[in-house]
């Protein structure tokens, strides 16, 4: 299928976002109390991600 964002509820009852590529989880976010906050996180990633710098951790 390619790539997608997925909003899900974890065992603790918090909403999380994971980004998937070819059924593999590439990253997952922190937990959010509301689904709307998780969706806002997706919009923030889409808006700010393309210009984010890449840094190497030592």
mmJSON file of the N, C-alpha and C atoms, coordinates in Angstrom:
{"data_MODEL":{"atom_site":{
"group_PDB":["ATOM","ATOM","ATOM","ATOM","ATOM","ATOM","ATOM","ATOM","ATOM","ATOM","ATOM","ATOM","ATOM","ATOM","ATOM","ATOM","ATOM","ATOM","ATOM","ATOM","ATOM","ATOM","ATOM","ATOM","ATOM","ATOM","ATOM","ATOM","ATOM","ATOM","ATOM","ATOM","ATOM","ATOM","ATOM","ATOM","ATOM","ATOM","ATOM","ATOM","ATOM","ATOM","ATOM","ATOM","ATOM","ATOM","ATOM","ATOM","ATOM","ATOM","ATOM","ATOM","ATOM","ATOM","ATOM","ATOM","ATOM","ATOM","ATOM","ATOM","ATOM","ATOM","ATOM","ATOM","ATOM","ATOM","ATOM","ATOM","ATOM","ATOM","ATOM","ATOM","ATOM","ATOM","ATOM","ATOM","ATOM","ATOM","ATOM","ATOM","ATOM","ATOM","ATOM","ATOM","ATOM","ATOM","ATOM","ATOM","ATOM","ATOM","ATOM","ATOM","ATOM","ATOM","ATOM","ATOM","ATOM","ATOM","ATOM","ATOM","ATOM","ATOM","ATOM","ATOM","ATOM","ATOM","ATOM","ATOM","ATOM","ATOM","ATOM","ATOM","ATOM","ATOM","ATOM","ATOM","ATOM","ATOM","ATOM","ATOM","ATOM","ATOM","ATOM","ATOM","ATOM","ATOM","ATOM","ATOM","ATOM","ATOM","ATOM","ATOM","ATOM","ATOM","ATOM","ATOM","ATOM","ATOM","ATOM","ATOM","ATOM","ATOM","ATOM","ATOM","ATOM","ATOM","ATOM","ATOM","ATOM","ATOM","ATOM","ATOM","ATOM","ATOM","ATOM","ATOM","ATOM","ATOM","ATOM","ATOM","ATOM","ATOM","ATOM","ATOM","ATOM","ATOM","ATOM","ATOM","ATOM","ATOM","ATOM","ATOM","ATOM","ATOM"],
"id":[1,2,3,4,5,6,7,8,9,10,11,12,13,14,15,16,17,18,19,20,21,22,23,24,25,26,27,28,29,30,31,32,33,34,35,36,37,38,39,40,41,42,43,44,45,46,47,48,49,50,51,52,53,54,55,56,57,58,59,60,61,62,63,64,65,66,67,68,69,70,71,72,73,74,75,76,77,78,79,80,81,82,83,84,85,86,87,88,89,90,91,92,93,94,95,96,97,98,99,100,101,102,103,104,105,106,107,108,109,110,111,112,113,114,115,116,117,118,119,120,121,122,123,124,125,126,127,128,129,130,131,132,133,134,135,136,137,138,139,140,141,142,143,144,145,146,147,148,149,150,151,152,153,154,155,156,157,158,159,160,161,162,163,164,165,166,167,168,169,170,171,172,173,174],
"type_symbol":["N","C","C","N","C","C","N","C","C","N","C","C","N","C","C","N","C","C","N","C","C","N","C","C","N","C","C","N","C","C","N","C","C","N","C","C","N","C","C","N","C","C","N","C","C","N","C","C","N","C","C","N","C","C","N","C","C","N","C","C","N","C","C","N","C","C","N","C","C","N","C","C","N","C","C","N","C","C","N","C","C","N","C","C","N","C","C","N","C","C","N","C","C","N","C","C","N","C","C","N","C","C","N","C","C","N","C","C","N","C","C","N","C","C","N","C","C","N","C","C","N","C","C","N","C","C","N","C","C","N","C","C","N","C","C","N","C","C","N","C","C","N","C","C","N","C","C","N","C","C","N","C","C","N","C","C","N","C","C","N","C","C","N","C","C","N","C","C","N","C","C","N","C","C"],
"label_atom_id":["N","CA","C","N","CA","C","N","CA","C","N","CA","C","N","CA","C","N","CA","C","N","CA","C","N","CA","C","N","CA","C","N","CA","C","N","CA","C","N","CA","C","N","CA","C","N","CA","C","N","CA","C","N","CA","C","N","CA","C","N","CA","C","N","CA","C","N","CA","C","N","CA","C","N","CA","C","N","CA","C","N","CA","C","N","CA","C","N","CA","C","N","CA","C","N","CA","C","N","CA","C","N","CA","C","N","CA","C","N","CA","C","N","CA","C","N","CA","C","N","CA","C","N","CA","C","N","CA","C","N","CA","C","N","CA","C","N","CA","C","N","CA","C","N","CA","C","N","CA","C","N","CA","C","N","CA","C","N","CA","C","N","CA","C","N","CA","C","N","CA","C","N","CA","C","N","CA","C","N","CA","C","N","CA","C","N","CA","C","N","CA","C","N","CA","C","N","CA","C","N","CA","C"],
"label_alt_id":[null,null,null,null,null,null,null,null,null,null,null,null,null,null,null,null,null,null,null,null,null,null,null,null,null,null,null,null,null,null,null,null,null,null,null,null,null,null,null,null,null,null,null,null,null,null,null,null,null,null,null,null,null,null,null,null,null,null,null,null,null,null,null,null,null,null,null,null,null,null,null,null,null,null,null,null,null,null,null,null,null,null,null,null,null,null,null,null,null,null,null,null,null,null,null,null,null,null,null,null,null,null,null,null,null,null,null,null,null,null,null,null,null,null,null,null,null,null,null,null,null,null,null,null,null,null,null,null,null,null,null,null,null,null,null,null,null,null,null,null,null,null,null,null,null,null,null,null,null,null,null,null,null,null,null,null,null,null,null,null,null,null,null,null,null,null,null,null,null,null,null,null,null,null],
"label_comp_id":["UNK","UNK","UNK","UNK","UNK","UNK","UNK","UNK","UNK","UNK","UNK","UNK","UNK","UNK","UNK","UNK","UNK","UNK","UNK","UNK","UNK","UNK","UNK","UNK","UNK","UNK","UNK","UNK","UNK","UNK","UNK","UNK","UNK","UNK","UNK","UNK","UNK","UNK","UNK","UNK","UNK","UNK","UNK","UNK","UNK","UNK","UNK","UNK","UNK","UNK","UNK","UNK","UNK","UNK","UNK","UNK","UNK","UNK","UNK","UNK","UNK","UNK","UNK","UNK","UNK","UNK","UNK","UNK","UNK","UNK","UNK","UNK","UNK","UNK","UNK","UNK","UNK","UNK","UNK","UNK","UNK","UNK","UNK","UNK","UNK","UNK","UNK","UNK","UNK","UNK","UNK","UNK","UNK","UNK","UNK","UNK","UNK","UNK","UNK","UNK","UNK","UNK","UNK","UNK","UNK","UNK","UNK","UNK","UNK","UNK","UNK","UNK","UNK","UNK","UNK","UNK","UNK","UNK","UNK","UNK","UNK","UNK","UNK","UNK","UNK","UNK","UNK","UNK","UNK","UNK","UNK","UNK","UNK","UNK","UNK","UNK","UNK","UNK","UNK","UNK","UNK","UNK","UNK","UNK","UNK","UNK","UNK","UNK","UNK","UNK","UNK","UNK","UNK","UNK","UNK","UNK","UNK","UNK","UNK","UNK","UNK","UNK","UNK","UNK","UNK","UNK","UNK","UNK","UNK","UNK","UNK","UNK","UNK","UNK"],
"label_asym_id":["A","A","A","A","A","A","A","A","A","A","A","A","A","A","A","A","A","A","A","A","A","A","A","A","A","A","A","A","A","A","A","A","A","A","A","A","A","A","A","A","A","A","A","A","A","A","A","A","A","A","A","A","A","A","A","A","A","A","A","A","A","A","A","A","A","A","A","A","A","A","A","A","A","A","A","A","A","A","A","A","A","A","A","A","A","A","A","A","A","A","A","A","A","A","A","A","A","A","A","A","A","A","A","A","A","A","A","A","A","A","A","A","A","A","A","A","A","A","A","A","A","A","A","A","A","A","A","A","A","A","A","A","A","A","A","A","A","A","A","A","A","A","A","A","A","A","A","A","A","A","A","A","A","A","A","A","A","A","A","A","A","A","A","A","A","A","A","A","A","A","A","A","A","A"],
"label_entity_id":["1","1","1","1","1","1","1","1","1","1","1","1","1","1","1","1","1","1","1","1","1","1","1","1","1","1","1","1","1","1","1","1","1","1","1","1","1","1","1","1","1","1","1","1","1","1","1","1","1","1","1","1","1","1","1","1","1","1","1","1","1","1","1","1","1","1","1","1","1","1","1","1","1","1","1","1","1","1","1","1","1","1","1","1","1","1","1","1","1","1","1","1","1","1","1","1","1","1","1","1","1","1","1","1","1","1","1","1","1","1","1","1","1","1","1","1","1","1","1","1","1","1","1","1","1","1","1","1","1","1","1","1","1","1","1","1","1","1","1","1","1","1","1","1","1","1","1","1","1","1","1","1","1","1","1","1","1","1","1","1","1","1","1","1","1","1","1","1","1","1","1","1","1","1"],
"label_seq_id":[1,1,1,2,2,2,3,3,3,4,4,4,5,5,5,6,6,6,7,7,7,8,8,8,9,9,9,10,10,10,11,11,11,12,12,12,13,13,13,14,14,14,15,15,15,16,16,16,17,17,17,18,18,18,19,19,19,20,20,20,21,21,21,22,22,22,23,23,23,24,24,24,25,25,25,26,26,26,27,27,27,28,28,28,29,29,29,30,30,30,31,31,31,32,32,32,33,33,33,34,34,34,35,35,35,36,36,36,37,37,37,38,38,38,39,39,39,40,40,40,41,41,41,42,42,42,43,43,43,44,44,44,45,45,45,46,46,46,47,47,47,48,48,48,49,49,49,50,50,50,51,51,51,52,52,52,53,53,53,54,54,54,55,55,55,56,56,56,57,57,57,58,58,58],
"pdbx_PDB_ins_code":[null,null,null,null,null,null,null,null,null,null,null,null,null,null,null,null,null,null,null,null,null,null,null,null,null,null,null,null,null,null,null,null,null,null,null,null,null,null,null,null,null,null,null,null,null,null,null,null,null,null,null,null,null,null,null,null,null,null,null,null,null,null,null,null,null,null,null,null,null,null,null,null,null,null,null,null,null,null,null,null,null,null,null,null,null,null,null,null,null,null,null,null,null,null,null,null,null,null,null,null,null,null,null,null,null,null,null,null,null,null,null,null,null,null,null,null,null,null,null,null,null,null,null,null,null,null,null,null,null,null,null,null,null,null,null,null,null,null,null,null,null,null,null,null,null,null,null,null,null,null,null,null,null,null,null,null,null,null,null,null,null,null,null,null,null,null,null,null,null,null,null,null,null,null],
"Cartn_x":[0.806,0.0,0.843,2.042,2.816,2.915,2.501,2.669,1.356,1.263,0.054,0.319,-0.487,-0.535,-1.683,-1.504,-2.54,-2.72,-3.955,-4.286,-4.872,-4.361,-4.869,-4.866,-5.61,-5.677,-4.822,-3.888,-2.995,-3.641,-2.916,-3.447,-3.746,-3.06,-3.276,-4.46,-5.068,-6.215,-5.85,-4.579,-4.142,-4.129,-4.317,-4.262,-2.827,-2.402,-1.059,-1.155,-0.107,-0.013,1.214,1.067,2.234,2.241,3.431,3.608,4.093,3.382,3.686,4.08,5.044,5.462,5.552,4.77,4.71,4.507,3.543,3.162,4.214,5.271,6.303,6.18,6.206,6.137,7.475,7.431,8.644,8.868,7.774,7.861,6.496,6.501,5.283,5.427,4.31,4.341,4.111,4.195,3.812,2.309,1.794,0.361,-0.337,-1.545,-2.371,-3.685,-4.218,-5.461,-6.674,-6.614,-7.766,-7.348,-8.294,-8.064,-7.754,-8.424,-8.185,-6.749,-6.176,-4.776,-3.84,-4.149,-3.344,-3.428,-4.606,-4.786,-4.046,-4.045,-3.285,-1.792,-1.313,0.097,0.424,-0.475,-0.279,-0.168,-1.071,-1.052,0.24,0.734,1.991,3.171,3.187,4.262,4.237,3.054,2.926,3.377,3.03,3.353,4.83,5.375,6.724,7.813,7.437,8.406,9.29,8.748,9.587,10.773,10.673,11.757,12.612,12.32,13.073,14.496,15.484,16.864,17.128,18.119,18.569,19.821,19.83,20.979,21.455,22.742,23.323,23.588,23.135,23.436,24.728,25.573,26.88,26.758],
"Cartn_y":[-1.204,0.0,1.258,1.235,2.467,2.951,4.192,4.777,5.378,5.454,6.019,6.356,7.283,7.559,6.745,6.216,5.417,5.926,6.26,6.675,5.455,5.157,4.003,4.306,3.533,3.666,2.565,2.966,1.986,1.334,0.433,-0.293,0.609,1.745,2.705,3.634,3.494,4.328,5.645,5.81,7.032,6.812,7.919,7.859,8.089,7.302,7.427,7.42,7.944,7.953,7.14,6.293,5.626,5.874,6.018,6.184,4.852,4.341,3.017,3.132,2.315,2.217,0.74,0.327,-1.094,-2.001,-1.652,-2.424,-2.438,-1.651,-1.577,-0.242,-0.282,0.944,1.661,2.901,3.7,4.535,5.087,5.785,5.844,6.112,6.226,7.437,8.093,9.287,8.953,9.983,9.907,9.666,9.398,9.234,10.573,10.67,11.875,11.501,12.418,12.162,12.111,12.858,12.889,12.529,12.005,11.653,12.902,14.006,15.245,15.739,15.533,15.914,15.049,13.778,12.879,13.303,13.679,14.129,15.453,16.326,17.581,17.293,16.249,15.87,15.469,14.751,14.371,15.62,16.559,17.786,18.57,18.589,19.268,18.592,17.282,16.542,16.832,16.818,17.094,18.516,19.466,20.868,21.173,20.697,21.071,20.077,18.861,17.815,18.053,18.524,18.684,19.623,20.587,21.545,21.234,20.149,19.818,19.397,19.882,19.492,18.056,17.457,16.124,16.289,15.707,15.802,14.407,14.268,12.996,13.075,12.068,11.989,11.212,11.69,11.027,10.041],
"Cartn_z":[0.0,0.0,0.0,0.448,0.53,1.952,2.175,3.501,4.006,5.343,5.959,7.414,7.923,9.349,9.911,11.106,11.747,13.175,13.547,14.912,15.608,16.791,17.539,19.026,19.768,21.223,21.839,22.711,23.325,24.555,25.183,26.343,27.524,27.603,28.692,28.412,27.233,26.882,26.22,25.861,25.186,23.674,22.955,21.494,21.048,20.101,19.539,18.02,17.402,15.945,15.569,14.585,14.032,12.524,11.991,10.559,10.023,9.047,8.509,7.042,6.655,5.265,4.917,3.939,3.549,4.764,5.596,6.788,7.894,7.765,8.796,9.519,10.859,11.649,11.552,11.052,10.914,12.175,12.748,14.018,14.667,15.965,16.746,17.666,17.962,18.795,20.264,21.062,22.471,22.551,23.726,23.914,24.087,23.567,23.695,24.37,25.171,25.898,24.966,23.866,22.949,21.529,20.786,19.393,18.571,18.903,18.15,18.33,19.494,19.715,18.873,18.752,17.918,16.451,16.009,14.627,14.412,15.408,15.316,15.179,15.845,15.732,14.29,13.651,12.245,11.379,11.58,10.788,11.017,12.248,12.561,11.856,11.856,11.18,9.68,9.098,7.667,7.33,8.184,7.935,8.171,9.28,9.693,9.296,9.009,8.708,7.507,6.385,5.187,5.388,6.268,6.478,7.699,8.381,9.597,9.238,9.994,9.72,10.159,9.554,9.955,10.796,11.983,12.88,13.249,13.398,13.835,15.324,16.053,17.484,17.651,18.496,18.726,19.843],
"occupancy":[1.0,1.0,1.0,1.0,1.0,1.0,1.0,1.0,1.0,1.0,1.0,1.0,1.0,1.0,1.0,1.0,1.0,1.0,1.0,1.0,1.0,1.0,1.0,1.0,1.0,1.0,1.0,1.0,1.0,1.0,1.0,1.0,1.0,1.0,1.0,1.0,1.0,1.0,1.0,1.0,1.0,1.0,1.0,1.0,1.0,1.0,1.0,1.0,1.0,1.0,1.0,1.0,1.0,1.0,1.0,1.0,1.0,1.0,1.0,1.0,1.0,1.0,1.0,1.0,1.0,1.0,1.0,1.0,1.0,1.0,1.0,1.0,1.0,1.0,1.0,1.0,1.0,1.0,1.0,1.0,1.0,1.0,1.0,1.0,1.0,1.0,1.0,1.0,1.0,1.0,1.0,1.0,1.0,1.0,1.0,1.0,1.0,1.0,1.0,1.0,1.0,1.0,1.0,1.0,1.0,1.0,1.0,1.0,1.0,1.0,1.0,1.0,1.0,1.0,1.0,1.0,1.0,1.0,1.0,1.0,1.0,1.0,1.0,1.0,1.0,1.0,1.0,1.0,1.0,1.0,1.0,1.0,1.0,1.0,1.0,1.0,1.0,1.0,1.0,1.0,1.0,1.0,1.0,1.0,1.0,1.0,1.0,1.0,1.0,1.0,1.0,1.0,1.0,1.0,1.0,1.0,1.0,1.0,1.0,1.0,1.0,1.0,1.0,1.0,1.0,1.0,1.0,1.0,1.0,1.0,1.0,1.0,1.0,1.0],
"B_iso_or_equiv":[0.0,0.0,0.0,0.0,0.0,0.0,0.0,0.0,0.0,0.0,0.0,0.0,0.0,0.0,0.0,0.0,0.0,0.0,0.0,0.0,0.0,0.0,0.0,0.0,0.0,0.0,0.0,0.0,0.0,0.0,0.0,0.0,0.0,0.0,0.0,0.0,0.0,0.0,0.0,0.0,0.0,0.0,0.0,0.0,0.0,0.0,0.0,0.0,0.0,0.0,0.0,0.0,0.0,0.0,0.0,0.0,0.0,0.0,0.0,0.0,0.0,0.0,0.0,0.0,0.0,0.0,0.0,0.0,0.0,0.0,0.0,0.0,0.0,0.0,0.0,0.0,0.0,0.0,0.0,0.0,0.0,0.0,0.0,0.0,0.0,0.0,0.0,0.0,0.0,0.0,0.0,0.0,0.0,0.0,0.0,0.0,0.0,0.0,0.0,0.0,0.0,0.0,0.0,0.0,0.0,0.0,0.0,0.0,0.0,0.0,0.0,0.0,0.0,0.0,0.0,0.0,0.0,0.0,0.0,0.0,0.0,0.0,0.0,0.0,0.0,0.0,0.0,0.0,0.0,0.0,0.0,0.0,0.0,0.0,0.0,0.0,0.0,0.0,0.0,0.0,0.0,0.0,0.0,0.0,0.0,0.0,0.0,0.0,0.0,0.0,0.0,0.0,0.0,0.0,0.0,0.0,0.0,0.0,0.0,0.0,0.0,0.0,0.0,0.0,0.0,0.0,0.0,0.0,0.0,0.0,0.0,0.0,0.0,0.0],
"pdbx_formal_charge":[null,null,null,null,null,null,null,null,null,null,null,null,null,null,null,null,null,null,null,null,null,null,null,null,null,null,null,null,null,null,null,null,null,null,null,null,null,null,null,null,null,null,null,null,null,null,null,null,null,null,null,null,null,null,null,null,null,null,null,null,null,null,null,null,null,null,null,null,null,null,null,null,null,null,null,null,null,null,null,null,null,null,null,null,null,null,null,null,null,null,null,null,null,null,null,null,null,null,null,null,null,null,null,null,null,null,null,null,null,null,null,null,null,null,null,null,null,null,null,null,null,null,null,null,null,null,null,null,null,null,null,null,null,null,null,null,null,null,null,null,null,null,null,null,null,null,null,null,null,null,null,null,null,null,null,null,null,null,null,null,null,null,null,null,null,null,null,null,null,null,null,null,null,null],
"auth_seq_id":[1,1,1,2,2,2,3,3,3,4,4,4,5,5,5,6,6,6,7,7,7,8,8,8,9,9,9,10,10,10,11,11,11,12,12,12,13,13,13,14,14,14,15,15,15,16,16,16,17,17,17,18,18,18,19,19,19,20,20,20,21,21,21,22,22,22,23,23,23,24,24,24,25,25,25,26,26,26,27,27,27,28,28,28,29,29,29,30,30,30,31,31,31,32,32,32,33,33,33,34,34,34,35,35,35,36,36,36,37,37,37,38,38,38,39,39,39,40,40,40,41,41,41,42,42,42,43,43,43,44,44,44,45,45,45,46,46,46,47,47,47,48,48,48,49,49,49,50,50,50,51,51,51,52,52,52,53,53,53,54,54,54,55,55,55,56,56,56,57,57,57,58,58,58],
"auth_comp_id":["UNK","UNK","UNK","UNK","UNK","UNK","UNK","UNK","UNK","UNK","UNK","UNK","UNK","UNK","UNK","UNK","UNK","UNK","UNK","UNK","UNK","UNK","UNK","UNK","UNK","UNK","UNK","UNK","UNK","UNK","UNK","UNK","UNK","UNK","UNK","UNK","UNK","UNK","UNK","UNK","UNK","UNK","UNK","UNK","UNK","UNK","UNK","UNK","UNK","UNK","UNK","UNK","UNK","UNK","UNK","UNK","UNK","UNK","UNK","UNK","UNK","UNK","UNK","UNK","UNK","UNK","UNK","UNK","UNK","UNK","UNK","UNK","UNK","UNK","UNK","UNK","UNK","UNK","UNK","UNK","UNK","UNK","UNK","UNK","UNK","UNK","UNK","UNK","UNK","UNK","UNK","UNK","UNK","UNK","UNK","UNK","UNK","UNK","UNK","UNK","UNK","UNK","UNK","UNK","UNK","UNK","UNK","UNK","UNK","UNK","UNK","UNK","UNK","UNK","UNK","UNK","UNK","UNK","UNK","UNK","UNK","UNK","UNK","UNK","UNK","UNK","UNK","UNK","UNK","UNK","UNK","UNK","UNK","UNK","UNK","UNK","UNK","UNK","UNK","UNK","UNK","UNK","UNK","UNK","UNK","UNK","UNK","UNK","UNK","UNK","UNK","UNK","UNK","UNK","UNK","UNK","UNK","UNK","UNK","UNK","UNK","UNK","UNK","UNK","UNK","UNK","UNK","UNK","UNK","UNK","UNK","UNK","UNK","UNK"],
"auth_asym_id":["A","A","A","A","A","A","A","A","A","A","A","A","A","A","A","A","A","A","A","A","A","A","A","A","A","A","A","A","A","A","A","A","A","A","A","A","A","A","A","A","A","A","A","A","A","A","A","A","A","A","A","A","A","A","A","A","A","A","A","A","A","A","A","A","A","A","A","A","A","A","A","A","A","A","A","A","A","A","A","A","A","A","A","A","A","A","A","A","A","A","A","A","A","A","A","A","A","A","A","A","A","A","A","A","A","A","A","A","A","A","A","A","A","A","A","A","A","A","A","A","A","A","A","A","A","A","A","A","A","A","A","A","A","A","A","A","A","A","A","A","A","A","A","A","A","A","A","A","A","A","A","A","A","A","A","A","A","A","A","A","A","A","A","A","A","A","A","A","A","A","A","A","A","A"],
"auth_atom_id":["N","CA","C","N","CA","C","N","CA","C","N","CA","C","N","CA","C","N","CA","C","N","CA","C","N","CA","C","N","CA","C","N","CA","C","N","CA","C","N","CA","C","N","CA","C","N","CA","C","N","CA","C","N","CA","C","N","CA","C","N","CA","C","N","CA","C","N","CA","C","N","CA","C","N","CA","C","N","CA","C","N","CA","C","N","CA","C","N","CA","C","N","CA","C","N","CA","C","N","CA","C","N","CA","C","N","CA","C","N","CA","C","N","CA","C","N","CA","C","N","CA","C","N","CA","C","N","CA","C","N","CA","C","N","CA","C","N","CA","C","N","CA","C","N","CA","C","N","CA","C","N","CA","C","N","CA","C","N","CA","C","N","CA","C","N","CA","C","N","CA","C","N","CA","C","N","CA","C","N","CA","C","N","CA","C","N","CA","C","N","CA","C","N","CA","C","N","CA","C","N","CA","C"],
"pdbx_PDB_model_num":[1,1,1,1,1,1,1,1,1,1,1,1,1,1,1,1,1,1,1,1,1,1,1,1,1,1,1,1,1,1,1,1,1,1,1,1,1,1,1,1,1,1,1,1,1,1,1,1,1,1,1,1,1,1,1,1,1,1,1,1,1,1,1,1,1,1,1,1,1,1,1,1,1,1,1,1,1,1,1,1,1,1,1,1,1,1,1,1,1,1,1,1,1,1,1,1,1,1,1,1,1,1,1,1,1,1,1,1,1,1,1,1,1,1,1,1,1,1,1,1,1,1,1,1,1,1,1,1,1,1,1,1,1,1,1,1,1,1,1,1,1,1,1,1,1,1,1,1,1,1,1,1,1,1,1,1,1,1,1,1,1,1,1,1,1,1,1,1,1,1,1,1,1,1]
}}}
